[in-house]
Amino acid sequence: MGRISAEWLQLPVLQDLFTALNCDGHEARVVGGAVRDYLLGLPVNEIDFAATSKPPETTRLIEAAGFKAVPTGEDHGTVTAVRDGRSFEITTLRRDVKTDGRHAEVEFGTDWEEDATRRDFTINALYVDADGEMHDPLGVRQDVEDRQVRFIGDAGTRIAEDYLRILRFFRFFARFGSGRPDADGLKACARLKSGLTGLSVERIWQEVSKLLVTRDPGRAILWMRTTGVLTAVVPESENWGIDLIAPLLRAELEQGWEIDLTTRLAAMLPPQKERVEAFASRLKISNRAQTNLMDWLEAKEIFDAADTPRLRKALYLGSADGQIVKGKLEYARRQLPDAKQRGGLSDEDLLTAIDYARTWQRPGLPVAGRDLLELGFAPGPGIGEELTRLSQIWIESDFTLTNDELLAKISSSSGE
């Protein structure tokens, strides 16, 4: 198969781990994502090992070499080795003996081809040893070079072992795929999508959110819609559509906008509080993600802020992030065929407003409660009421009034 000369393979801590795991007749190889990403010219962030040693023996070997052993999944053969600020998952070679569409019972072994056969996609079934020699038990390296995401063996059988693989198929296609998705994989996903209902919503949301923040999820989302998978996991998108996804992705690339989960998700959801809340509740998304979606729904229309003072007021009174999402989606909408302009801003002015909001810093009210106490205000709710009144005056001044100017506007009766 040939050798690779990756810099990460020469890391002292990695070679020390190889040395430890290759003792007493055992053998270890780097497997999966690290090999795949190296071949694709992508950054290698996580390095996982497959080994012939069982968890207790793995633990003994790595601890003797000065690694901390963390039993992260011993039932499935996984121990994590930690040293020098780096961590590596080590999993014993195994085969599935029983699956139920969500979990698998495994049997440990020493057969590399059998271990490769139980993996999900061909692009994840390559191994590299300590010398950089690549091992391809299933003869699938060409799939990596062709950026072809294919299930190992029969697609339907692999999906029935774990229905989450349906979503992983589309996520991996979004990140690594080229051209049209594998036909057998598509057919199997469409046929077996009802199996997604048996998965935990946390697992579903994890895959959906990972897919949405890939560089270009557009084609994958389109195929998810075509197969009915998108409706199965995000039914709110069914009667709303995904038309904004393509122009949004183009705008992100053209304008240099950062990838943002909320914006991409909002492009698929109807701007209706009840339906967004239902989506968030059903998938148990994080509190932060829920807050971001609510900020988007409650934001004023940034493209109606025809002058900068109005824009600053909208940003201050609402959420700048919500305004940005709303502005980006409006710009994307305007790129659709036959789209009509809404509000008083041109496309150029809308982009200017979005960029302004992205760099805007929230100002602080120049007056504080202590200022009022020094002027003789009695402690109590009257201070809060007066600060609210002064804040409104300050906002209407476009945030220009100073501390002295605001104090000069204190109501003559407020301190009594």
PLY file of the C-alpha trace (Angstrom):
ply
format ascii 1.0
element vertex 416
property float x
property float y
property float z
element edge 415
property int vertex1
property int vertex2
end_header
0.00 0.00 0.00
2.97 2.33 0.48
4.07 4.61 3.28
2.92 8.03 4.41
5.21 10.67 5.89
2.79 12.68 8.00
4.35 15.04 10.56
1.86 13.96 13.22
3.01 10.35 12.85
6.47 11.37 14.06
5.25 13.02 17.26
7.32 11.59 20.16
4.22 11.00 22.28
2.58 9.11 19.39
5.63 6.96 18.73
5.91 6.24 22.46
2.32 5.03 22.42
3.03 2.82 19.41
6.03 1.34 21.24
3.92 0.61 24.32
1.05 -0.98 22.40
3.30 -3.10 20.18
4.71 -5.05 23.14
4.16 -8.68 24.16
3.03 -9.81 20.75
0.36 -7.13 20.35
-0.01 -4.73 17.44
-1.55 -1.26 17.12
-2.32 0.97 14.16
-3.78 4.44 13.69
-7.21 4.03 12.15
-10.03 5.97 10.52
-10.28 9.73 10.52
-6.61 10.60 10.89
-5.66 8.46 7.89
-8.60 9.66 5.82
-7.99 13.34 6.56
-4.27 13.04 5.80
-5.00 11.52 2.41
-7.50 14.30 1.67
-5.04 17.01 2.66
-7.14 18.08 5.65
-5.90 18.98 9.15
-5.61 15.95 11.43
-7.08 16.82 14.82
-7.93 13.48 16.41
-5.80 10.35 16.26
-7.43 7.04 17.17
-5.82 3.63 17.48
-7.00 0.10 16.87
-5.11 -2.59 18.79
-5.08 -6.33 19.29
-4.76 -5.96 23.08
-7.91 -6.14 25.19
-8.75 -3.22 27.54
-7.07 -4.56 30.71
-3.90 -5.35 28.76
-4.07 -2.01 26.93
-4.31 -0.24 30.28
-1.31 -2.15 31.66
0.83 -1.44 28.60
0.18 2.29 28.39
0.45 2.93 32.13
3.86 1.21 32.11
4.88 3.76 29.46
3.82 6.75 31.56
0.39 7.35 30.06
-2.73 7.89 32.11
-5.39 5.32 31.19
-9.00 6.46 31.19
-11.66 3.71 30.80
-13.88 5.63 28.38
-15.71 2.60 26.97
-14.24 -0.67 28.16
-17.38 -2.68 27.31
-16.78 -1.73 23.68
-13.02 -2.07 23.99
-12.01 1.57 24.31
-9.39 3.03 26.63
-8.10 6.60 26.30
-4.38 7.25 26.76
-3.44 10.71 28.05
0.02 12.30 28.23
1.69 15.63 27.45
-1.66 17.32 26.95
-2.68 14.86 24.23
-5.28 12.10 24.32
-5.69 9.07 22.06
-8.55 6.60 21.96
-7.42 2.98 21.71
-10.05 0.40 20.75
-9.56 -3.36 20.64
-10.20 -5.06 17.31
-13.75 -6.37 17.41
-16.78 -7.62 15.57
-20.47 -7.08 16.20
-22.31 -10.11 17.52
-25.69 -8.43 18.11
-27.20 -5.08 17.09
-30.59 -3.48 17.66
-30.43 -0.38 15.49
-28.97 1.71 18.30
-26.40 -0.34 20.23
-24.10 -3.23 19.51
-22.72 -6.12 21.51
-19.15 -6.79 20.43
-16.66 -9.60 20.60
-12.97 -8.78 20.75
-10.56 -10.30 18.26
-7.26 -9.93 16.43
-8.41 -9.99 12.79
-7.77 -6.66 11.04
-10.03 -7.40 8.09
-12.89 -8.36 10.40
-12.39 -5.12 12.32
-12.46 -3.12 9.08
-15.62 -4.88 7.92
-17.62 -3.74 10.95
-16.89 -0.04 10.34
-19.50 2.19 8.74
-17.93 3.76 5.64
-15.10 2.65 3.40
-13.24 5.93 3.90
-12.95 5.07 7.61
-11.43 1.59 7.09
-7.77 2.46 6.48
-4.92 1.86 8.95
-1.35 3.12 9.37
1.32 1.44 11.49
4.19 2.98 13.43
6.46 3.03 10.36
3.88 4.85 8.25
2.93 1.77 6.26
-0.68 1.96 5.13
-2.96 -1.07 5.44
-6.14 -1.39 3.39
-7.78 -4.72 4.32
-10.86 -4.07 2.16
-9.14 -2.44 -0.82
-11.04 0.84 -0.46
-8.36 3.54 -0.64
-9.67 4.65 -4.03
-12.92 5.76 -2.39
-10.94 8.28 -0.32
-9.14 9.60 -3.38
-12.45 9.80 -5.28
-14.19 11.40 -2.29
-16.85 8.70 -2.47
-18.80 8.04 0.74
-19.98 4.42 0.64
-21.21 2.01 3.27
-19.06 -1.06 3.84
-20.95 -4.05 2.50
-24.72 -3.85 2.13
-25.94 -0.34 2.94
-29.26 -1.50 4.39
-27.57 -4.02 6.66
-25.15 -1.43 7.99
-27.94 1.07 8.64
-30.07 -1.53 10.43
-27.15 -2.04 12.84
-27.32 1.63 13.85
-29.86 3.97 12.27
-27.74 6.98 13.19
-25.62 5.98 10.20
-28.31 7.53 7.99
-27.43 10.97 9.32
-23.73 10.17 9.38
-23.95 9.24 5.68
-25.20 12.72 4.81
-22.80 14.46 7.20
-19.82 12.62 5.76
-21.03 13.38 2.25
-21.29 17.07 3.17
-17.73 17.12 4.48
-15.91 14.66 2.25
-18.15 13.75 -0.67
-17.91 14.78 -4.29
-20.45 14.61 -7.08
-23.63 12.65 -6.46
-24.07 10.55 -3.28
-23.69 6.80 -3.55
-26.92 5.46 -5.09
-27.15 2.37 -2.87
-26.63 4.50 0.21
-29.32 6.96 -0.84
-31.84 4.21 -1.51
-31.16 2.54 1.82
-31.45 5.82 3.73
-34.77 6.59 2.07
-36.10 3.08 2.71
-35.03 2.86 6.36
-35.51 6.44 7.56
-38.35 5.40 9.90
-35.67 3.77 12.05
-34.54 7.25 13.10
-37.54 7.44 15.43
-35.90 4.88 17.71
-32.81 7.02 18.31
-32.33 9.44 21.17
-33.02 13.03 20.17
-29.63 14.00 21.59
-27.85 11.77 19.06
-29.99 13.12 16.24
-29.33 16.75 17.14
-25.61 16.10 17.48
-25.45 14.78 13.92
-27.74 17.47 12.47
-25.78 20.28 14.10
-22.44 18.82 12.96
-23.75 18.56 9.41
-24.98 22.15 9.39
-21.57 23.57 10.32
-19.64 21.75 7.60
-18.18 24.08 5.01
-20.85 23.35 2.40
-23.85 21.34 3.63
-26.07 22.45 0.74
-25.93 19.33 -1.42
-26.36 17.04 1.58
-29.41 18.96 2.79
-30.91 18.79 -0.69
-30.49 15.01 -0.81
-31.85 14.70 2.72
-34.96 16.51 1.48
-35.18 14.31 -1.61
-35.01 11.08 0.43
-37.40 12.31 3.12
-34.72 12.15 5.80
-34.83 15.89 6.44
-38.57 15.78 7.06
-38.04 12.86 9.44
-35.68 14.83 11.69
-36.75 18.45 11.02
-40.44 18.23 10.06
-40.79 21.99 10.53
-38.88 22.44 7.28
-41.43 20.47 5.26
-43.94 23.25 4.66
-41.36 26.03 4.71
-38.65 24.86 2.38
-34.87 25.05 2.09
-34.68 27.59 -0.73
-32.57 29.99 1.36
-29.79 27.48 2.00
-28.08 27.77 -1.41
-28.04 31.60 -1.63
-27.01 31.82 2.03
-24.03 29.54 1.45
-23.02 31.56 -1.62
-23.28 34.80 0.36
-21.16 33.36 3.18
-18.44 32.55 0.67
-18.66 35.83 -1.24
-18.90 38.07 1.83
-16.49 36.18 4.06
-19.14 35.51 6.69
-18.24 33.00 9.35
-20.09 29.68 9.49
-22.95 30.06 11.95
-25.23 27.23 13.07
-28.11 29.53 14.01
-28.20 31.27 10.62
-28.15 28.02 8.66
-30.77 26.47 10.90
-32.97 29.55 10.67
-32.78 29.27 6.88
-34.75 26.02 7.15
-37.22 26.93 9.90
-40.39 29.00 9.60
-40.09 32.28 11.57
-42.90 31.26 13.88
-42.27 31.07 17.61
-44.52 28.09 18.29
-42.93 25.92 15.61
-39.38 26.91 16.51
-40.08 26.19 20.17
-41.53 22.80 19.19
-38.36 22.03 17.22
-36.10 23.08 20.09
-38.11 21.10 22.64
-38.34 17.94 20.56
-34.61 17.74 19.83
-33.61 19.05 23.27
-31.14 21.49 21.75
-28.88 23.43 24.11
-30.11 26.46 26.01
-27.66 28.60 24.06
-28.98 27.35 20.72
-32.55 28.01 21.87
-31.63 31.53 22.98
-29.98 32.23 19.63
-33.08 31.12 17.75
-35.35 33.25 19.95
-33.06 36.24 19.41
-33.47 35.74 15.66
-37.27 35.58 15.93
-37.51 38.64 18.17
-35.02 40.81 16.29
-36.22 43.92 14.52
-35.88 43.88 10.76
-32.34 45.15 10.31
-33.08 46.02 6.69
-35.75 48.47 7.86
-33.14 50.45 9.81
-32.70 53.02 7.07
-30.21 55.17 9.00
-27.41 54.39 11.41
-29.05 55.82 14.58
-32.06 53.54 14.02
-29.75 50.62 13.47
-27.79 51.33 16.65
-31.05 51.61 18.60
-32.26 48.28 17.23
-28.97 46.61 18.13
-29.02 48.03 21.65
-32.61 47.17 22.44
-32.45 43.70 20.95
-29.80 41.12 20.20
-27.05 42.04 17.77
-26.63 38.37 16.89
-30.34 38.07 16.17
-30.20 41.15 13.96
-27.26 39.71 12.04
-29.09 36.44 11.38
-32.15 38.34 10.20
-30.04 40.53 7.92
-28.15 37.60 6.39
-31.37 35.73 5.67
-32.88 38.81 4.06
-29.83 39.22 1.85
-30.05 35.52 0.89
-33.78 35.90 0.13
-33.04 38.80 -2.21
-30.81 36.52 -4.29
-33.70 34.21 -5.13
-35.28 34.52 -8.60
-38.03 37.16 -8.74
-37.36 38.24 -5.12
-38.60 41.71 -4.25
-36.74 44.16 -2.08
-38.21 44.78 1.36
-37.47 47.86 3.42
-35.55 50.95 2.45
-32.05 49.50 2.17
-30.39 48.52 -1.08
-28.42 45.28 -1.21
-25.21 47.26 -0.73
-26.59 49.15 2.26
-27.93 45.91 3.74
-24.47 44.36 3.57
-23.05 47.50 5.19
-25.61 47.24 7.99
-24.77 43.56 8.55
-21.05 44.30 8.71
-21.71 47.18 11.12
-23.71 44.89 13.38
-20.94 42.27 13.33
-18.40 44.73 14.75
-20.75 46.79 16.93
-19.82 47.07 20.60
-22.63 47.55 23.09
-22.14 50.90 24.92
-22.65 51.25 28.65
-25.05 53.77 30.22
-22.86 56.64 31.52
-25.02 57.04 34.65
-25.11 54.57 37.55
-27.10 54.23 40.74
-24.26 55.66 42.82
-24.52 58.92 40.87
-28.12 59.27 41.97
-27.31 58.36 45.56
-24.70 61.13 45.63
-27.37 63.55 44.44
-29.60 62.66 47.36
-31.79 59.90 45.98
-33.06 57.55 48.63
-32.18 53.87 48.11
-35.10 52.01 46.60
-37.10 51.50 43.42
-37.02 55.21 42.60
-33.39 54.90 41.52
-34.22 52.14 39.06
-37.12 54.11 37.64
-34.97 57.19 37.12
-32.17 55.17 35.51
-34.70 53.70 33.09
-35.95 57.18 32.19
-32.39 58.48 31.69
-31.55 55.42 29.62
-34.39 56.20 27.25
-33.17 59.78 26.88
-29.63 58.52 26.24
-30.80 56.05 23.57
-32.78 58.74 21.76
-29.65 60.90 21.73
-27.95 58.14 19.72
-25.92 57.30 22.83
-24.10 60.65 22.73
-25.12 62.27 26.06
-22.40 62.23 28.71
-22.69 61.58 32.44
-22.96 65.28 33.24
-25.49 65.91 30.48
-27.69 63.07 31.67
-27.50 64.10 35.33
-28.61 67.58 34.26
-31.80 65.97 32.97
-32.78 64.39 36.26
-36.40 65.02 37.11
-36.72 67.69 39.78
-39.21 65.53 41.67
-37.32 62.27 41.36
-35.19 62.70 44.42
-37.97 63.79 46.74
0 1
1 2
2 3
3 4
4 5
5 6
6 7
7 8
8 9
9 10
10 11
11 12
12 13
13 14
14 15
15 16
16 17
17 18
18 19
19 20
20 21
21 22
22 23
23 24
24 25
25 26
26 27
27 28
28 29
29 30
30 31
31 32
32 33
33 34
34 35
35 36
36 37
37 38
38 39
39 40
40 41
41 42
42 43
43 44
44 45
45 46
46 47
47 48
48 49
49 50
50 51
51 52
52 53
53 54
54 55
55 56
56 57
57 58
58 59
59 60
60 61
61 62
62 63
63 64
64 65
65 66
66 67
67 68
68 69
69 70
70 71
71 72
72 73
73 74
74 75
75 76
76 77
77 78
78 79
79 80
80 81
81 82
82 83
83 84
84 85
85 86
86 87
87 88
88 89
89 90
90 91
91 92
92 93
93 94
94 95
95 96
96 97
97 98
98 99
99 100
100 101
101 102
102 103
103 104
104 105
105 106
106 107
107 108
108 109
109 110
110 111
111 112
112 113
113 114
114 115
115 116
116 117
117 118
118 119
119 120
120 121
121 122
122 123
123 124
124 125
125 126
126 127
127 128
128 129
129 130
130 131
131 132
132 133
133 134
134 135
135 136
136 137
137 138
138 139
139 140
140 141
141 142
142 143
143 144
144 145
145 146
146 147
147 148
148 149
149 150
150 151
151 152
152 153
153 154
154 155
155 156
156 157
157 158
158 159
159 160
160 161
161 162
162 163
163 164
164 165
165 166
166 167
167 168
168 169
169 170
170 171
171 172
172 173
173 174
174 175
175 176
176 177
177 178
178 179
179 180
180 181
181 182
182 183
183 184
184 185
185 186
186 187
187 188
188 189
189 190
190 191
191 192
192 193
193 194
194 195
195 196
196 197
197 198
198 199
199 200
200 201
201 202
202 203
203 204
204 205
205 206
206 207
207 208
208 209
209 210
210 211
211 212
212 213
213 214
214 215
215 216
216 217
217 218
218 219
219 220
220 221
221 222
222 223
223 224
224 225
225 226
226 227
227 228
228 229
229 230
230 231
231 232
232 233
233 234
234 235
235 236
236 237
237 238
238 239
239 240
240 241
241 242
242 243
243 244
244 245
245 246
246 247
247 248
248 249
249 250
250 251
251 252
252 253
253 254
254 255
255 256
256 257
257 258
258 259
259 260
260 261
261 262
262 263
263 264
264 265
265 266
266 267
267 268
268 269
269 270
270 271
271 272
272 273
273 274
274 275
275 276
276 277
277 278
278 279
279 280
280 281
281 282
282 283
283 284
284 285
285 286
286 287
287 288
288 289
289 290
290 291
291 292
292 293
293 294
294 295
295 296
296 297
297 298
298 299
299 300
300 301
301 302
302 303
303 304
304 305
305 306
306 307
307 308
308 309
309 310
310 311
311 312
312 313
313 314
314 315
315 316
316 317
317 318
318 319
319 320
320 321
321 322
322 323
323 324
324 325
325 326
326 327
327 328
328 329
329 330
330 331
331 332
332 333
333 334
334 335
335 336
336 337
337 338
338 339
339 340
340 341
341 342
342 343
343 344
344 345
345 346
346 347
347 348
348 349
349 350
350 351
351 352
352 353
353 354
354 355
355 356
356 357
357 358
358 359
359 360
360 361
361 362
362 363
363 364
364 365
365 366
366 367
367 368
368 369
369 370
370 371
371 372
372 373
373 374
374 375
375 376
376 377
377 378
378 379
379 380
380 381
381 382
382 383
383 384
384 385
385 386
386 387
387 388
388 389
389 390
390 391
391 392
392 393
393 394
394 395
395 396
396 397
397 398
398 399
399 400
400 401
401 402
402 403
403 404
404 405
405 406
406 407
407 408
408 409
409 410
410 411
411 412
412 413
413 414
414 415
